[in-house]
Amino acid sequence: MRGYLLAGMFFLLVGCHEEKNRFVWEADGKRTEVELEKKNDSLYILHLHTDRPTHTTWELPYPVYRFDCGDVTGDGVPEIAVGVIKPTRFDPKPRKRLFLYRIADDTYIRPLWLGSRVAQPLEDFRISPAKHPVRIRTMERERDGRFLVAEYRWRGFGLDFKRYIRRELPANEARRLLSQ
């Protein structure tokens, strides 16, 4: 479990469990739950459950490799981070991408940023809640086949590179750093 004190509100995030693919938090006495449902290998559905009678969904017609949650924008409301594998208009090869969604008016899931790429080809990512606003830590493939771990922060519209944590790493060491 992770807790955050932001703008006078306490958010309690219950970590994503692989078998459940769910995040739950409470703020101002309101409970919010985001769940990732797998329909098949290339169709996933994000479900938003709140104390309100409405239930909204967002369809992801792509394979998903990562699901995470954290206050990326620093506004006190966690965003949903989803790693998808898909082609883009200018890159027709299916590759790992990072999509960020926001929760609008405590009711709707809306795209915040549908990233086509970061500095190097994306291998994996994690939301790092150690700082506020949180950072997005990425594992990226270098040209020589080794990996780097980098940190990004949300800036207006998109991710702003902050620093390389380490470069030229074997995959197992990069994955270990990514998870810290």
KENU-217514 format. One record per residue (C-alpha): residue in three letters; x, y, z. Coordinates in steps of 0.1 Angstrom, whole numbers, padded with zeros to 4 digits, always signed. Each point is the difference from the previous one (the first is absolute). Layout:
// KENU-217514
AlaXYZ
...
//
This chain:
// KENU-217514
Met+0000+0000+0000
Arg+0011+0035-0007
Gly-0014+0032+0015
Tyr+0004+0036-0012
Leu-0008+0033+0017
Leu-0007+0024-0028
Ala-0016+0034+0003
Gly-0015-0008+0033
Met-0016-0033-0012
Phe+0013-0034+0009
Phe+0000-0025-0029
Leu+0003-0037+0009
Leu+0010-0020-0030
Val-0003-0037+0002
Gly+0026-0014-0024
Cys-0007-0017-0033
His-0002-0037+0004
Glu+0006-0019-0032
Glu-0030-0023+0005
Lys-0023+0029+0007
Asn+0014+0029-0020
Arg-0016+0025+0022
Phe+0008+0033+0018
Val-0022+0014+0028
Trp+0004+0033+0018
Glu-0021+0022+0023
Ala+0000+0037+0003
Asp-0024+0023+0019
Gly-0021-0031+0010
Lys-0005-0010-0037
Arg+0012-0034-0013
Thr+0013-0003-0036
Glu+0010-0033-0016
Val+0016-0005-0034
Glu+0001-0035-0014
Leu+0016-0015-0031
Glu-0020-0028-0015
Lys+0015-0023-0027
Lys-0026-0011-0025
Asn+0025-0017-0023
Asp+0036+0004-0010
Ser-0007+0032-0019
Leu-0029+0015+0018
Tyr+0001+0015+0035
Ile-0025+0022+0018
Leu+0007+0026+0026
His-0029+0002+0025
Leu-0005+0030+0023
His-0021-0006+0031
Thr-0008+0029+0024
Asp-0026+0007+0027
Arg-0022+0014-0028
Pro-0026-0022-0016
Thr+0018+0003-0034
His+0026-0025-0012
Thr+0022+0010-0029
Thr+0023-0020-0022
Trp+0028+0006-0025
Glu+0008-0026-0026
Leu+0036-0008-0009
Pro+0001-0021-0032
Tyr+0036-0009+0004
Pro+0021-0024+0020
Val+0009+0014+0035
Tyr+0034-0006+0016
Arg-0002+0023+0031
Phe-0027+0017+0021
Asp+0009+0025+0027
Cys-0014+0030+0018
Gly+0013+0032+0017
Asp-0004+0038+0002
Val+0021+0007-0031
Thr-0013+0036-0005
Gly+0002+0010+0036
Asp-0036+0011+0003
Gly-0009-0023+0028
Val-0019-0025-0022
Pro+0018-0032-0011
Glu+0004-0006-0038
Ile-0002-0034-0016
Ala+0031-0012-0019
Val-0004-0028-0025
Gly+0027-0016-0021
Val-0014-0011-0034
Ile+0016-0017-0030
Lys-0011+0016-0032
Pro+0011+0017-0032
Thr-0003+0037-0006
Arg-0006+0021-0031
Phe+0037+0007-0004
Asp+0013-0032+0014
Pro-0019-0030-0015
Lys+0018-0026+0020
Pro-0019-0010+0032
Arg+0022+0012+0029
Lys-0005+0007+0037
Arg-0016+0033+0007
Leu-0010+0019+0032
Phe-0036+0014+0003
Leu-0011+0023+0028
Tyr-0036+0004+0009
Arg-0016+0025+0024
Ile-0032-0003+0021
Ala-0022+0030-0009
Asp-0026+0013+0024
Asp+0004-0032+0021
Thr-0022-0016-0027
Tyr+0018-0005-0033
Ile+0032-0016-0014
Arg+0016+0023-0025
Pro+0033-0001-0019
Leu+0027+0023+0014
Trp+0029-0011-0021
Leu+0002-0028-0026
Gly+0038-0001-0004
Ser+0014-0014-0032
Arg+0035-0002+0015
Val+0026+0011+0025
Ala+0036+0007-0007
Gln+0009-0036-0009
Pro-0022-0030-0007
Leu-0021-0007+0031
Glu+0004-0033+0017
Asp-0019+0006+0032
Phe-0010+0027+0026
Arg-0011+0006+0035
Ile-0016+0028+0019
Ser+0025+0011+0027
Pro-0020+0016+0029
Ala+0031+0009+0020
Lys-0002+0037-0011
His-0028+0024-0005
Pro-0011+0003-0027
Val+0008-0036-0007
Arg+0025-0010-0026
Ile-0003-0025-0028
Arg+0030-0023-0001
Thr+0007-0017-0033
Met+0021-0029-0012
Glu+0011+0007-0036
Arg+0020-0019-0025
Glu+0033+0015-0011
Arg+0013-0003-0036
Asp+0025-0026+0010
Gly-0027-0023+0015
Arg+0007+0009+0037
Phe-0024+0020+0021
Leu-0003+0033+0018
Val-0022+0011+0028
Ala-0013+0036-0002
Glu-0023+0023+0020
Tyr-0027+0023-0015
Arg-0024+0024+0015
Trp-0033+0014-0013
Arg+0003+0034-0015
Gly-0030+0017-0015
Phe-0006-0023-0029
Gly+0023-0029+0001
Leu+0029-0015+0018
Asp+0031+0021+0008
Phe+0033-0019+0002
Lys+0016+0005+0034
Arg+0030-0023+0002
Tyr+0016-0033-0008
Ile+0002-0022+0030
Arg+0025-0023-0017
Arg+0009-0010-0035
Glu+0015-0030-0019
Leu-0015-0026+0023
Pro-0009-0036-0005
Ala-0037-0007+0000
Asn-0001-0016+0035
Glu+0018+0030+0016
Ala-0022+0025-0018
Arg-0032-0018+0012
Arg+0013+0001+0036
Leu+0007+0037-0002
Leu-0034+0006-0016
Ser-0018-0015+0029
Gln+0018+0020+0027
//
